[in-house]
Amino acid sequence: MFLKRYALAAIFLCSPAFAQWPAQEYKAEYDSCVPSCDKNNPTGHDKCVSYCHCVMDSLQSKFPDHGQIERDFTAKVPATITEVQGVANTCNRRTFGGDARPLK
């Protein structure tokens, strides 16, 4: 029993943290991403689905507080804009082969 407690503690402490946004926030962000992507890539819907999942999963991992990223992004906080642009570029490279458009 004593060993089990330490084994479980090690599993929990060594596992990567993965914060999740509320389901409705994730869905709203994802649902706004796919149509925008489809508009720019009319023949690549499957790629847009992959891209948007990549972006949403990465953003919720880097910014566990959805409200905070939303406030920072609206206020154009430079560090947040840089992080979001980095996520968009990484996911865009994986999915489409190049950097994403610069964020405004």
Beta strands, then each sheet from edge to edge (+ up, - down):
end
